[in-house]
Amino acid sequence: QVQLVESGGGLVQPGGSLRLSCAASGSIFSIHRMGWYRLAPGKQRELVAAITSGGNTNYADSVKGRFTISRDNAKNTVYLQMNSLKPEDTAVYYCDSYITTTARATFDYWGQGTQDAVSS
């Protein structure tokens, strides 16, 4: 059993910052790609940022230069530092991770989602 638990969401004013965390726990053998998606009302789910086990990153064009994804492999945790937030960043943010379990099976796991709102 593997779980992803997110934290760090909330309400912030435009121009503000938030830091999301997502910790994986359970029967983990290894963690591969980790990423953050978001879902805003009336829009399709969007990949915000992703990071490989080796530290390679990619970002949606809409967040480049404002968001930074990082991971702490010792803590099985991925972070999303969000700066210069805009109202259009308002969404539910989901953590996603490809994890190989101790049974040597690989699955795509998702967090429960955290609501982030950017409003004055």
RAPE-V280500 format. One line per field, one symbol per residue. phi: phi as a letter, one per 20 degrees, with the letter a starting at -180 (. if undefined). psi: psi as a letter, one per 20 degrees, with the letter a starting at -180 (. if undefined). burial: 1 if it has 24 or more other C-alpha atoms within 12 Angstrom, else 0. A space follows every 10 residues. Layout:
phi = ???
psi = ???
burial = ???
This chain:
phi = .ccddebofr dbegnecbce cbdeboeeeb defcbcdbcd gmcefcfeab befenfcbcf gfdgnddcdb bdffdlcdcc eddlfcgfef aeddecbece efemddcddc eencedcdbe
psi = pqqppqrira pqqpiaqqoq qopprbmpgq pcpqrprqoq pjrqpppgqq prhijpqqqq hiipihqpqr qohhjlqqqo porlqqhiip rpppqppopp rijkqproqq riqppppoq.
burial = 0111111111 1100011111 1111100101 1111111111 0000011111 1110001110 0010011111 1010011111 1111110011 1111111111 1000001011 1011111100
